[in-house]
Amino acid sequence: MRDEIGCSILLITHSLGLVARYCDLVAVIYAGEIVERGAVADVVRHPAHPYTADLFTCDVEIDAPRANPPLAQSFQVIRGELPALRDLPKGCIYAPRCAHAVADCTAAHPDLRPLAGKPGQEARCILTP
Ligand code: SF4
């Protein structure tokens, strides 16, 4: 349809498997803010933000074909819960759920920054180069 009528299509989904299959560009949003964006091929190959990487580990679309033992046993979830949007954590809002969090993560809210050596890909994480 996009090619036939020359339009853009915005797909909003929790499934990065669908994004990988159908999209050119992706913006990964956590608790209302973009934490990573870039070309799908780049983000799928090298997810720069821990939330993006965590999403890949719990994506049914991606996990189903390689699930052995069966999917119910291999399916993963991200620990913790989404924060209340009226009471966001200080600093990085993903810090309470992030397995890579360090003390500096709660000091200041990280900006969305371009990744070194990866044109067009940006991430909101103090640990990304
Ligand atoms: S800034 Fe820290 S807590 Fe936030 S995603 Fe990066 S490593 Fe995790």
Boltz pocket constraint, residues with backbone or C-beta under 6 A from the ligand:
constraints:
  - pocket:
      binder: B
      contacts: [[A, 49], [A, 50], [A, 51], [A, 92], [A, 93], [A, 94], [A, 95], [A, 96], [A, 98], [A, 99], [A, 100], [A, 101], [A, 102], [A, 105], [A, 110], [A, 124], [A, 125], [A, 126], [A, 127]]
      max_distance: 6.0
